[in-house]
Every structure is written in C-alpha cells, then in structure tokens.
Amino acid sequence: MNVFVFDIETVPDVAGGRRLLGLDGLSDDEVMAAMQARRRADAGTDFMRLHLHRIVVVSIVLRAGDRLKVWSLGDGGDDEADILQRFFDGIDRFSPTLVSWNGSGFDLPVMHYRAMLHGITAPRYWETGATEQSFRWNNYLNRFHERHTDLMDMLAGYQPRANCPLDELATLCGFPGKMGMSGAAVADAMREGRFDEIRDYCETDVLNTYLLYLRFQLMRGHLDHARYAEECALLRDMLKDSEKAHFQAFDGAWQASPLESATTRASSPPSEDL
C-alpha cells in the first residue's frame, strides 16, 4: 500500500483580500492590516477563513514498497499552482492512502479552494465511484472512509470537543513534537524571507504525524510489535543518514521507547500492510 502523510503551511492571501475588499492601490501591509481588522471584527481572531489562505509549502512522507522518503513541494516563490498540481498528480499516479492531522478540517479544504482558484485538475482525488466502483466504498472525500485518514478526527471519535493538538500527543508518545516555530509564526517568517525555516518546520510536523500514524496502525492491529519496530528503525536510519540539520535534530529529540525493540511482544499476531 502507498501512504502519503502530508501537512501544509499557509499565509494570508493578500491578493485575494485586496480583491474582495476593493483595496486596489494599497500596499500589501495595508491590505493585511485591513483583512485582520475585518476578521477581528467578525470573529475576534486574526486567523483567516480557509479560502483566504495561500499555500507556501506541502511536506510529504511517502511510504511505498521499500521506499521511505520525506520531501516538500514549494520553493518559497509564487508557485502555489505548481505545488497543488504536483500534489494531486501524485494522487492520480499512486492512489495512496492520505494521512493527516486535521486534514479534514484545514489542509484539504484549503487545497480545494486554492485548486478551484488555479484551475487544478485532480480526477482521482474527486472520484466517488462514478468511473471506478471501488471508490464508491472508500474514497478521499467521505469522512468515515480511510483513503484519507485524518488522525485527529479518528482518534477523537469524530467529536470536535475531544480533539487533541498534534504537538501534545506527539510529545506524550515520546516523539519530538513541534520544532523550530509554530503555524502562527509562518506569515512573519515568509515576509522576512525565511522560507527554509518554514519548510523545515513543516517537514518535522509531517514526521510527527507519520510516527503517530505508525502508533495508530499498531493500536488497531495493522502492524504487530515487530513490524512497528522495523518501521521506526527504518525512519531512524533515514534521519541519521541525512545531512539535513533538522532531520538530525528530530532524531536527537525522539525518545527511545521499548516499543521500538524488535523483540517486544514477539508473540503478537502477524502484521498487515501499512
């Protein structure tokens, strides 16, 4: 089975705000201030509604066959359409299981709106059984299907009051949790030209999500303890072999666990695919 674990980072869509508010002639900073003032008046927060987020990076963990790869789409420029088309092209090619943390509540709706804006094609993602029968019973769009597995949603039993932050659950499980910055700091970092920090932060977030997915697969019996240990070891080896400082820092902050011992509970039932 092909698995794509993904996470996005966004900034407010100043061009969209300028158009919606009729602010031609104002600078980006002036438009941003107006957007924030309007949002605070409407909702008491600076956090923009989802259709006014612009995607600057998508980070992905790919687990397929004997491959484990972590990479990002986006180079810090004005390439949102390219980011989105490449992401959905990957779904068309691999038909992966998508895994996210709050992807149903944030990442995917943002991607839907931005794909509409840019005229992106994504036929496989939007398939619900009209041309391929198997997608009728398991597709990316139904909340209770697993072709998109939103870990936050599933672990909370689909009850918003029970939602848990990624950082806190990852830390409780012995994983590194947030590293480098938070989502609230992304817009400032982008304005200051610190895109590399944003990308590195997004990649460590998606690594946390992948580790929680492995633990989830163990919990529901899709991995036995020996296979879980093998998957953790594979990721540790990749991090240690990498020359990227944030990967090495992530490995250093990842606490060793008895669950990562290949001999732990060796009598567990046979494992299944990821």
Phi, psi and omega in degrees: 000138176269132180237126172249112170264130188222157177208147179239156169236142186225163171229160177301141180275090184295320180298319178294319177298320179299319181291314184293323184266359179063049186250034176304138179097346177270152178288166178302318181296322179291321178295317179300315179299320179292320178298316180294320179297317179297317182293319178296320179294324183279322190225358180073022180214155174275349185289118186290153172298156194298329181285355177249030171253134175253130183279129178250340178199144170236123177254144188223138163254122176255127172235111183210124181058238178261013183260138170224119186220141175236126178204174183229147172258125182123135182239014178091359180261200181268065190237032184300317181299318179295318177304310184294316181296320179294322178297310182288331173298323177297323176293318177301323184281316190255344188044055187281166161283121175274137179231133182214171168242107185069027178295328179289329184268340182223292192305307185290317175302321176300316181295324177299310182298317183289327176295322176299316182299321186265358181070039181283141174259136182208063187297322182293319181298321185270001180295130177232019176115356181294322180245344177223112190301324184298334180285349175293327185260347181202100182229178184282346192259334181283128184302328187260010171266166187249003176295332160243117180254104175271102186300319181299315182295313183293316182293333177275003182064029180062029178246107183306328180294340183263003183299146180237140176294142177306312184303317185287317180292320178300315180296318179298327180276359180091008178270166189295330186072196184300138178223133171095309182196189173233168180302329181293341182266357187295317183298316178297317180298323180294317179298328183271005177077022182260051183297323182303322179294322178296313180299315180297319178297317180296321180292325177288326175298318182288332173293318175301317180297319179297317179296321177293326176296317176300317179295322177296317179296325174295314183299321183264011171083012176276345168233139168272177186293325179293317180292321177301315179298322179295319180293320177295319180295322178299317179292317178301317180298318179297318180295316182294325182281345183285148175267001182280127185298322182288332174290318179294322177294322178298315178299319180294331181271351181279113184286136177295144182228145174302335180294341181274359176280127182296342182267356182296124176049054184296347181274007180299157179298161178302146181276162175247176177296157174301000000 
